Amino acid sequence: MALTRAIVGLLVQMRRAGLFDLGTARMIELGEQNLYGNISARDVVKVAQLLKLDERRIAGIEAEIRALIDAPTPLFAFDLAKLLYRIVFDCATYRAIDLNGTEAAWRHDLNRPLPIAETFDVVTNFGTSEHVFDQAQLFRSIHGLTRPGGLMLHAVPHQGGPDHGFYNYHPTFFHDLAAANAYRLVMLVLMSGKEDRDQLDAIRERDSYASLLAKGPIAGDSGLFVAMMRPFDDRPFELPMQGYYTGELSDAARTAWEDRR
């Protein structure tokens, strides 16, 4: 599990749009992240510059990176990821759940309910949920970890990745999850293309995916980036039903769905 250039670029875009202006944010990630090979230490500094942090803060970030480079450890990429999170989310509290993470991660089987009462401003699932068999329990846990009004961020496989995990995900999964739980779907993006040239296609509307498919096949190694906001209430988690069967699709989207069968 690692933060790619495409994911980092989308996080920067959301921060610049004001979605992460949370003050001293509390964040937790399912799956402790490191940085992928197409993100360098210099890129972390560029993120701070893009976000127009003050010069003193940027100088401190550069000093921290120099110290990491001068005394590299096996956790170098994990340390850089945590620094990136502090830049993007301005987070004062960081938690992670990962059976295969560093000593900083809490080890817990995400097939099981979480014995934790804390809630967080940001909950991330960057390449973890596809490895968990009990999807209902996992997304129920994400709901419970997210404070009312908090953000849930997902980066998950869409097509390709043979035998990578148990599941690939389709846009309807997140449209219907949002509909069942009154989440505000802030962003839904198809990430495809090669590592050196990411292609991003917005598919926030249900009909957008059918239009995208009409242009040609989806790349064999592609993923979805999804941002959803929990409503400002304490409603319990609800299991979704697929929108095709509950009448959520437009006539055009329904026809496209039937044609794809």
Secondary structure, 3 states (H helix, E strand, C coil): CEECHHHHHHHHHHHHCCCCCCCCEEEEEECCCEECCCCCHHHHHHHHHHCCCCHHHHHHHHHHHHHHHHCCCCCHHHHHHHHHHHHHHCEEEEEEECCCCCCCCECCCCCCCCCCCCCEEEEEEECCHHHCCCHHHHHHHHHHHEEEEEEEEEEEEEECCCCCCCCCCCHHHHHHHHHHHCCEEEEEEEEEEECCEEEEEECCCHHHHHHHHHCCCCCCCEEEEEEEECCCCCCCCCCCCCHHHHCCCCHHHHHHHHHHC
